[in-house]
Amino acid sequence: MSDITISRSAQIGLLLAILAAVAAITAAQLPELERYLKIRSM
């Protein structure tokens, strides 16, 4: 069984892609999150 190696630049690119996806999901949900936090603070 051979080991699979991923280059450092590919690892960084994958990490950035994951972070960008999380940021996009969070940005899409931002109005709903703000509404939730306002209701919760009451």
N, C-alpha and C positions, 0 to 999 in steps of 0.2 A: 504494500500500500504506500503510495507516494504522498508526501506532504504537499499541501496546497499553499503556495506563498502568494501574498498580495503585496504589491509594492507600496511604499510609504505614501506616494502621491495618490494612489488609488484609495488608500485608507482615509486620507484627508478629504478627498473628493466625496467619498461615501458619507463621511461624518457631516460635511457641509450640506450635502443633499438632504440628509435626515433632519438636520437642524432647520433648514429652509422649509421643509415640509411641516415640521412642528410649528414654526413661526406662521406659516400660511394658515394652518388650521386654527391657531389661536387668534389671528387677526380676523378670520371669518366669523369667529364666535364672540368677538369683543363686545358688540352691542348687547348680546344676550348675557354675557358675564357681568357687564355693568348693571344691567337691570336686576340680575340675581343679587349682586352685592348691595344694591340700594334697598331691595326688599328685605334682605337679611339684616341690614343695619337698623331697621325700624324697631 
